[in-house]
Protein backbone atom coordinates (compact mmCIF):
# COMPACT_ATOMS: atom_id res chain seq x y z
CA UNK A 1 0.00 0.00 0.00
CA UNK A 2 1.21 3.52 -0.76
CA UNK A 3 2.26 6.03 1.85
CA UNK A 4 -0.64 7.83 3.62
CA UNK A 5 -1.21 11.34 2.29
CA UNK A 6 -2.30 14.19 4.55
CA UNK A 7 -3.98 16.80 2.32
CA UNK A 8 -3.77 19.47 5.05
CA UNK A 9 0.01 19.13 5.21
CA UNK A 10 0.29 19.08 1.41
CA UNK A 11 -1.82 22.24 1.23
CA UNK A 12 0.30 24.03 3.82
CA UNK A 13 3.55 23.05 2.09
CA UNK A 14 2.60 23.47 -1.57
CA UNK A 15 -0.37 25.84 -1.94
CA UNK A 16 1.71 29.06 -2.05
CA UNK A 17 3.91 27.67 -4.86
CA UNK A 18 0.97 26.22 -6.78
CA UNK A 19 -1.05 29.43 -6.43
CA UNK A 20 1.80 31.51 -7.87
CA UNK A 21 2.34 29.09 -10.73
CA UNK A 22 -1.38 28.86 -11.54
CA UNK A 23 -1.63 32.67 -11.63
CA UNK A 24 1.46 33.03 -13.76
CA UNK A 25 0.35 30.35 -16.20
CA UNK A 26 -3.32 31.26 -16.48
CA UNK A 27 -3.35 34.96 -15.55
CA UNK A 28 -4.65 36.83 -12.55
CA UNK A 29 -8.29 36.48 -11.56
CA UNK A 30 -10.73 34.70 -9.30
CA UNK A 31 -10.19 31.48 -11.24
CA UNK A 32 -6.76 31.10 -9.58
CA UNK A 33 -8.29 30.28 -6.20
CA UNK A 34 -10.81 28.00 -7.90
CA UNK A 35 -8.08 26.06 -9.72
CA UNK A 36 -5.96 25.86 -6.56
CA UNK A 37 -8.92 24.56 -4.56
CA UNK A 38 -9.84 22.10 -7.31
CA UNK A 39 -6.22 20.86 -7.36
CA UNK A 40 -6.49 19.76 -3.74
CA UNK A 41 -9.98 18.34 -4.20
CA UNK A 42 -8.70 16.17 -7.06
CA UNK A 43 -5.63 15.23 -4.98
CA UNK A 44 -7.88 14.18 -2.11
CA UNK A 45 -10.14 12.13 -4.38
CA UNK A 46 -7.18 10.46 -6.09
CA UNK A 47 -4.91 10.14 -3.05
CA UNK A 48 -5.06 6.35 -3.33
CA UNK A 49 -3.38 6.61 -6.77
CA UNK A 50 -0.36 8.60 -5.51
CA UNK A 51 2.82 6.53 -5.40
CA UNK A 52 5.64 8.19 -3.46
CA UNK A 53 8.17 5.84 -5.03
CA UNK A 54 7.38 7.24 -8.49
CA UNK A 55 6.74 10.93 -7.82
CA UNK A 56 7.20 13.69 -5.28
CA UNK A 57 4.01 15.20 -3.86
CA UNK A 58 4.91 18.58 -5.39
CA UNK A 59 5.31 17.01 -8.83
CA UNK A 60 2.00 15.16 -8.50
CA UNK A 61 0.14 18.28 -7.35
CA UNK A 62 1.75 20.38 -10.09
CA UNK A 63 0.57 17.90 -12.71
CA UNK A 64 -2.99 18.13 -11.42
CA UNK A 65 -2.84 21.94 -11.37
CA UNK A 66 -1.51 22.18 -14.94
CA UNK A 67 -4.26 19.89 -16.24
CA UNK A 68 -6.81 22.12 -14.53
CA UNK A 69 -5.16 25.24 -16.03
CA UNK A 70 -5.40 23.67 -19.48
CA UNK A 71 -9.08 22.99 -18.91
CA UNK A 72 -9.57 26.59 -17.80
CA UNK A 73 -7.79 27.84 -20.95
CA UNK A 74 -10.01 25.69 -23.18
CA UNK A 75 -13.12 26.99 -21.46
CA UNK A 76 -11.94 30.58 -21.72
CA UNK A 77 -11.23 30.15 -25.46
CA UNK A 78 -14.66 28.63 -26.05
CA UNK A 79 -16.32 31.46 -24.14
CA UNK A 80 -14.37 34.11 -26.08
CA UNK A 81 -15.29 32.52 -29.40
CA UNK A 82 -18.93 32.46 -28.40
CA UNK A 83 -18.86 36.00 -27.05
CA UNK A 84 -17.08 37.44 -30.07
CA UNK A 85 -19.43 35.69 -32.47
CA UNK A 86 -22.60 36.97 -30.81
CA UNK A 87 -21.40 40.32 -29.55
CA UNK A 88 -22.00 43.18 -31.92
CA UNK A 89 -19.56 45.51 -30.26
CA UNK A 90 -17.23 45.21 -27.33
CA UNK A 91 -16.64 48.49 -25.61
CA UNK A 92 -13.93 49.05 -23.10
CA UNK A 93 -14.96 50.58 -19.81
CA UNK A 94 -13.35 53.88 -18.86
CA UNK A 95 -9.92 53.52 -17.32
CA UNK A 96 -9.40 54.35 -13.71
CA UNK A 97 -6.47 56.63 -12.89
CA UNK A 98 -4.61 53.84 -11.09
CA UNK A 99 -4.78 51.73 -14.29
CA UNK A 100 -2.49 54.26 -15.93
CA UNK A 101 0.35 53.72 -13.52
CA UNK A 102 3.49 52.48 -15.22
CA UNK A 103 3.96 49.39 -13.06
CA UNK A 104 0.44 48.15 -13.69
CA UNK A 105 0.92 48.67 -17.40
CA UNK A 106 4.19 46.75 -17.40
CA UNK A 107 2.63 43.93 -15.41
CA UNK A 108 -0.27 43.66 -17.86
CA UNK A 109 2.15 43.67 -20.79
CA UNK A 110 4.20 40.84 -19.30
CA UNK A 111 1.08 38.84 -18.41
CA UNK A 112 -0.28 39.28 -21.93
CA UNK A 113 2.99 38.08 -23.43
CA UNK A 114 3.08 35.05 -21.13
CA UNK A 115 -0.57 34.16 -21.82
CA UNK A 116 0.14 34.09 -25.57
CA UNK A 117 2.93 31.53 -25.19
CA UNK A 118 2.22 27.85 -25.93
CA UNK A 119 1.49 26.05 -22.65
CA UNK A 120 4.61 23.86 -22.62
CA UNK A 121 6.87 26.87 -23.18
CA UNK A 122 4.84 28.97 -20.75
CA UNK A 123 5.17 26.55 -17.87
CA UNK A 124 8.97 26.20 -18.27
CA UNK A 125 9.33 29.98 -18.71
CA UNK A 126 7.28 30.68 -15.57
CA UNK A 127 9.10 28.09 -13.48
CA UNK A 128 12.58 29.24 -14.60
CA UNK A 129 12.17 33.01 -14.95
CA UNK A 130 9.58 33.78 -12.30
CA UNK A 131 9.82 30.94 -9.81
CA UNK A 132 13.62 30.86 -10.21
CA UNK A 133 13.81 27.07 -10.35
CA UNK A 134 16.84 25.50 -12.03
CA UNK A 135 16.73 23.16 -15.02
CA UNK A 136 17.09 20.01 -12.93
CA UNK A 137 14.20 20.98 -10.64
CA UNK A 138 11.97 21.81 -13.60
CA UNK A 139 12.93 18.55 -15.28
CA UNK A 140 11.90 16.59 -12.17
CA UNK A 141 8.71 18.60 -11.66
CA UNK A 142 7.53 18.19 -15.25
CA UNK A 143 8.96 14.70 -15.64
CA UNK A 144 10.81 15.63 -18.85
CA UNK A 145 14.51 15.44 -19.81
CA UNK A 146 16.57 18.45 -18.76
CA UNK A 147 17.51 19.07 -22.40
CA UNK A 148 13.81 19.48 -23.17
CA UNK A 149 13.58 22.08 -20.40
CA UNK A 150 16.33 24.14 -22.02
CA UNK A 151 14.81 23.80 -25.50
CA UNK A 152 11.39 24.90 -24.27
CA UNK A 153 12.96 27.77 -22.35
CA UNK A 154 14.87 28.93 -25.43
CA UNK A 155 11.73 28.89 -27.57
CA UNK A 156 9.69 30.42 -24.74
CA UNK A 157 12.11 33.33 -24.40
CA UNK A 158 12.00 33.94 -28.15
CA UNK A 159 8.23 33.86 -28.11
CA UNK A 160 8.15 36.18 -25.09
CA UNK A 161 10.46 38.74 -26.73
CA UNK A 162 8.42 38.61 -29.93
CA UNK A 163 5.17 39.16 -28.01
CA UNK A 164 6.64 42.04 -25.99
CA UNK A 165 7.82 43.68 -29.21
CA UNK A 166 4.39 43.21 -30.78
CA UNK A 167 2.49 44.48 -27.73
CA UNK A 168 4.74 47.49 -27.15
CA UNK A 169 5.24 48.24 -30.84
CA UNK A 170 9.01 48.30 -30.45
CA UNK A 171 9.71 45.76 -33.23
CA UNK A 172 13.23 44.67 -33.99
CA UNK A 173 13.66 42.50 -30.87
CA UNK A 174 14.73 39.03 -31.86
C-alpha atoms as one frame of an Amber mdcrd trajectory, in Angstrom:
protein
   0.000   0.000   0.000   1.207   3.516  -0.755   2.256   6.035   1.848  -0.637
   7.828   3.616  -1.215  11.344   2.292  -2.301  14.187   4.547  -3.976  16.795
   2.321  -3.769  19.472   5.054   0.007  19.128   5.207   0.290  19.081   1.409
  -1.819  22.237   1.226   0.298  24.035   3.818   3.552  23.047   2.094   2.600
  23.467  -1.574  -0.369  25.837  -1.937   1.705  29.061  -2.049   3.913  27.670
  -4.861   0.969  26.219  -6.784  -1.046  29.425  -6.429   1.800  31.507  -7.866
   2.341  29.094 -10.730  -1.377  28.865 -11.538  -1.626  32.667 -11.629   1.458
  33.033 -13.757   0.352  30.352 -16.199  -3.324  31.263 -16.476  -3.349  34.957
 -15.547  -4.652  36.831 -12.545  -8.286  36.478 -11.563 -10.732  34.701  -9.299
 -10.187  31.482 -11.238  -6.758  31.100  -9.583  -8.291  30.283  -6.203 -10.809
  27.999  -7.897  -8.081  26.062  -9.721  -5.962  25.859  -6.556  -8.925  24.556
  -4.555  -9.845  22.098  -7.307  -6.223  20.860  -7.357  -6.488  19.756  -3.744
  -9.984  18.338  -4.196  -8.699  16.175  -7.060  -5.635  15.229  -4.981  -7.885
  14.178  -2.113 -10.142  12.131  -4.380  -7.178  10.461  -6.090  -4.911  10.139
  -3.047  -5.056   6.353  -3.331  -3.378   6.611  -6.766  -0.363   8.597  -5.507
   2.818   6.527  -5.398   5.642   8.191  -3.455   8.166   5.837  -5.032   7.376
   7.240  -8.488   6.739  10.930  -7.820   7.201  13.686  -5.282   4.005  15.202
  -3.858   4.907  18.581  -5.391   5.306  17.014  -8.832   2.004  15.159  -8.496
   0.135  18.279  -7.354   1.749  20.379 -10.088   0.575  17.897 -12.711  -2.988
  18.125 -11.419  -2.844  21.945 -11.367  -1.505  22.179 -14.938  -4.261  19.895
 -16.238  -6.814  22.120 -14.535  -5.155  25.238 -16.026  -5.398  23.672 -19.481
  -9.076  22.989 -18.909  -9.573  26.587 -17.805  -7.794  27.838 -20.952 -10.005
  25.691 -23.182 -13.118  26.988 -21.457 -11.939  30.579 -21.722 -11.231  30.149
 -25.457 -14.659  28.631 -26.052 -16.316  31.465 -24.144 -14.367  34.113 -26.075
 -15.290  32.521 -29.403 -18.930  32.456 -28.398 -18.855  35.998 -27.046 -17.083
  37.440 -30.069 -19.426  35.690 -32.475 -22.601  36.974 -30.811 -21.400  40.324
 -29.555 -21.998  43.183 -31.918 -19.557  45.509 -30.263 -17.232  45.211 -27.325
 -16.637  48.490 -25.609 -13.927  49.051 -23.100 -14.963  50.577 -19.806 -13.354
  53.881 -18.864  -9.924  53.524 -17.321  -9.403  54.346 -13.706  -6.474  56.627
 -12.887  -4.610  53.837 -11.089  -4.776  51.735 -14.285  -2.487  54.258 -15.927
   0.351  53.715 -13.516   3.489  52.476 -15.217   3.965  49.394 -13.056   0.445
  48.153 -13.694   0.919  48.668 -17.397   4.189  46.750 -17.404   2.629  43.929
 -15.406  -0.266  43.657 -17.863   2.153  43.673 -20.786   4.200  40.844 -19.296
   1.081  38.838 -18.410  -0.278  39.279 -21.933   2.985  38.083 -23.430   3.079
  35.050 -21.130  -0.570  34.157 -21.819   0.142  34.094 -25.565   2.932  31.532
 -25.192   2.217  27.853 -25.932   1.486  26.047 -22.647   4.610  23.855 -22.616
   6.871  26.868 -23.182   4.841  28.975 -20.747   5.173  26.554 -17.867   8.967
  26.202 -18.273   9.333  29.984 -18.707   7.276  30.681 -15.567   9.105  28.094
 -13.477  12.575  29.237 -14.599  12.173  33.010 -14.946   9.580  33.785 -12.302
   9.821  30.937  -9.805  13.624  30.856 -10.208  13.813  27.069 -10.345  16.836
  25.496 -12.026  16.728  23.159 -15.016  17.087  20.009 -12.935  14.201  20.983
 -10.642  11.967  21.812 -13.601  12.930  18.551 -15.280  11.895  16.591 -12.175
   8.713  18.596 -11.658   7.531  18.193 -15.250   8.964  14.700 -15.639  10.812
  15.629 -18.847  14.512  15.442 -19.811  16.572  18.449 -18.755  17.506  19.070
 -22.398  13.810  19.476 -23.170  13.580  22.083 -20.398  16.333  24.142 -22.024
  14.808  23.796 -25.501  11.389  24.901 -24.268  12.960  27.769 -22.346  14.874
  28.928 -25.433  11.728  28.895 -27.573   9.690  30.423 -24.744  12.110  33.326
 -24.398  12.004  33.939 -28.153   8.228  33.856 -28.114   8.150  36.182 -25.086
  10.464  38.743 -26.731   8.425  38.607 -29.931   5.174  39.162 -28.013   6.635
  42.038 -25.988   7.818  43.676 -29.214   4.393  43.212 -30.775   2.492  44.479
 -27.733   4.745  47.485 -27.145   5.242  48.236 -30.838   9.015  48.301 -30.455
   9.706  45.760 -33.233  13.230  44.669 -33.989  13.664  42.497 -30.868  14.726
  39.026 -31.864
